Amino acid sequence: MNVCIIGAGYVGLTTAAVLAKLGHTVHCVDENEQKIAALKRGDVPIYEPGLAELFTDHQSRLFFHHKQIHVEADVIFICVGTPADSKGKPDVSYVNRAIADLTPHINEKQTLVIKSTVPIGTNERIYNHFKNEGKHIHVVSNPEFLREGSAIFDSLYPDRIVIGLREDDDRSLSIMQALYAGIHAPYIVTSLSGAEMIKYAANAFLATKISFINEMARLCEAYGVDVVDVAKGIGLDGRIGPHFLQAGIGYGGSCFPKDVTALQQMAYEQNVRPYMLEATKTINDTQLNWYVQKIKRTLGHMSKKRIAVLGIAFKPNTDDIRESPAVSLIKKLHAHGANVIAHDPKAVLHNVDVKQANTLEEAIAQADALIVATDWDEYKQLNWAYVKQMMSGNVVIDGRNCLPREAIMNAGLNYVGVGRG
Ligand SMILES: NC(=O)c1ccc[n+]([C@@H]2O[C@H](COP(=O)([O-])OP(=O)(O)OC[C@H]3O[C@@H](n4cnc5c(N)ncnc54)[C@H](O)[C@@H]3O)[C@@H](O)[C@H]2O)c1
């Protein structure tokens, strides 16, 4: 098929690469001229494992355009951002602009797929917008569930494919199934609003699991219990499951914080008090301060102490720093007078007056304390005897409960985790 993708970000570029791999011809459109120029040169503007390779392998089927919509497409995807506005509501202005750009060009033979995470009712509103323009457009809600860092794998092997349709749409499901032929996953077919709600509910639930274990970590700390044992002990229960039970410095990224807040705002608009979402957000909003208090108790004063913060990205295997708790931690330590030196294998620190080391050695050398803020594999696999030799101090703070505690202690270092007694 011939596909046009509007919005060449983490979701748009991953979708483009995967659809090209499936044999489709894909035209990516973005309003960011530099991004399109880079893509045309063969540079991939984001770091996502396997993405650059897929782009190279399927370059004959991938095309990039600045603003210009590919009018011949059978299927048009909207993958633009929906960040939170200043009040925490989803800012749908990028979606609205993309729809306005499409309006003169789109025709009734085409299928319009909304992949951006949009507030409940948006897909219906888009359908009505075209109807008012005299066009009966098949609008499909097909929310995205990929995780940055494993986006290609998640798109090729999704747990499910959610398709939201209008009741009178008897054409689009088979088009979507033909588009995704080769991807084996159960289809959940529901209404347009149902698909929108599934996306928010999924992110809210995952964020809630993280906040739940972070609250347990605070309790474990108070009772001298190891939350890692508790997470294992409850996670093996099939009804609970082991995922998203790693206590740490809180969730971040471009999705969980904004989507939890968005769902909360939507609930208020419907006069429904979202007690659970409020708690999820409150725990996350206070988790970093709770942990910084612990760091302060461990290190005493921070003034002029050299602290190596390993990790800037909001999670491993990405360069994305949107809402990254690691960046918030770096800022807080800096504000406490610490001499912070940050490191990340891929992410770059912006607009913070803190040095970023080029190598891990440079970050760790002469550090009074080392804090792991993002659980990249290369931090988990450090040679702790060598780390001990290089540091001035002996404190290793594991903000993600991801490090080998025994090995660190055996190297003569003090280990401090999150909720580990
Ligand atoms: N990043 C994720 O992990 C993830 C996962 C699932 C769902 N989502 C959702 O997918 C959507 C996109 O997220 P993302 O992380 O890929 O965003 P992103 O910010 O990485 O990319 C969005 C792109 O859209 C472009 N854009 C904005 N308005 C445009 C317009 N009118 N015309 C053309 N281009 C335009 C921007 O220049 C940018 O390149 C969001 O709604 C997000 O909530 C994201």
The ligand as a Tripos MOL2 file, in Angstrom:
@<TRIPOS>MOLECULE
LIG
   44    48     1     0     0
SMALL
NO_CHARGES

@<TRIPOS>ATOM
      1 N1          6.9850    8.3290   22.2720 N.am      1 LIG1
      2 C1          6.3280    7.2680   22.7120 C.2       1 LIG1
      3 O1          6.8790    6.3900   23.3650 O.2       1 LIG1
      4 C2          4.8600    7.1130   22.4130 C.ar      1 LIG1
      5 C3          4.2540    5.8640   22.6050 C.ar      1 LIG1
      6 C4          2.8910    5.7300   22.3190 C.ar      1 LIG1
      7 C5          2.1530    6.8220   21.9000 C.ar      1 LIG1
      8 N2          2.7660    8.0360   21.7470 N.ar      1 LIG1
      9 C6          1.9550    9.1610   21.2740 C.3       1 LIG1
     10 O2          2.2620    9.3570   19.8970 O.3       1 LIG1
     11 C7          2.2390   10.7430   19.5660 C.3       1 LIG1
     12 C8          3.5880   11.1660   18.9880 C.3       1 LIG1
     13 O3          4.5760   10.9920   19.9780 O.3       1 LIG1
     14 P1          6.1290   11.1150   19.6370 P.3       1 LIG1
     15 O4          6.8610   10.7700   20.8800 O.co2     1 LIG1
     16 O5          6.4110   10.3860   18.3790 O.co2     1 LIG1
     17 O6          6.2290   12.6900   19.3740 O.3       1 LIG1
     18 P2          7.4960   13.4940   18.8160 P.3       1 LIG1
     19 O7          7.4450   14.8120   19.4980 O.co2     1 LIG1
     20 O8          8.7140   12.6630   18.8820 O.co2     1 LIG1
     21 O9          7.1650   13.6800   17.2610 O.3       1 LIG1
     22 C9          6.1080   14.4700   16.7810 C.3       1 LIG1
     23 C10         6.5260   15.0120   15.4160 C.3       1 LIG1
     24 O10         5.4010   15.6320   14.8020 O.3       1 LIG1
     25 C11         5.8520   16.7810   14.1030 C.3       1 LIG1
     26 N3          4.6860   17.6390   13.8860 N.ar      1 LIG1
     27 C12         3.9290   18.2930   14.8070 C.ar      1 LIG1
     28 N4          2.9100   18.9110   14.1930 N.ar      1 LIG1
     29 C13         2.9900   18.6370   12.8760 C.ar      1 LIG1
     30 C14         2.1910   18.9820   11.7370 C.ar      1 LIG1
     31 N5          1.0790   19.6880   11.8700 N.pl3     1 LIG1
     32 N6          2.5910   18.5320   10.5290 N.ar      1 LIG1
     33 C15         3.7050   17.7860   10.3940 C.ar      1 LIG1
     34 N7          4.4950   17.4250   11.4410 N.ar      1 LIG1
     35 C16         4.1360   17.8400   12.6650 C.ar      1 LIG1
     36 C17         6.9220   17.3660   15.0100 C.3       1 LIG1
     37 O11         7.7970   18.2240   14.2930 O.3       1 LIG1
     38 C18         7.6170   16.0800   15.4840 C.3       1 LIG1
     39 O12         8.6890   15.7150   14.6270 O.3       1 LIG1
     40 C19         1.8480   11.4670   20.8630 C.3       1 LIG1
     41 O13         0.4690   11.6490   20.8760 O.3       1 LIG1
     42 C20         2.2540   10.4850   21.9350 C.3       1 LIG1
     43 O14         1.5070   10.6420   23.1140 O.3       1 LIG1
     44 C21         4.0930    8.1980   21.9820 C.ar      1 LIG1
@<TRIPOS>BOND
     1     1     2 1
     2     2     3 2
     3     2     4 1
     4     4     5 ar
     5     4    44 ar
     6     5     6 ar
     7     6     7 ar
     8     7     8 ar
     9     8     9 1
    10     8    44 ar
    11     9    10 1
    12     9    42 1
    13    10    11 1
    14    11    12 1
    15    11    40 1
    16    12    13 1
    17    13    14 1
    18    14    15 2
    19    14    16 1
    20    14    17 1
    21    17    18 1
    22    18    19 2
    23    18    20 1
    24    18    21 1
    25    21    22 1
    26    22    23 1
    27    23    24 1
    28    23    38 1
    29    24    25 1
    30    25    26 1
    31    25    36 1
    32    26    27 ar
    33    26    35 ar
    34    27    28 ar
    35    28    29 ar
    36    29    30 ar
    37    29    35 ar
    38    30    31 1
    39    30    32 ar
    40    32    33 ar
    41    33    34 ar
    42    34    35 ar
    43    36    37 1
    44    36    38 1
    45    38    39 1
    46    40    41 1
    47    40    42 1
    48    42    43 1
@<TRIPOS>SUBSTRUCTURE
     1 LIG1         1 GROUP 0 **** ****
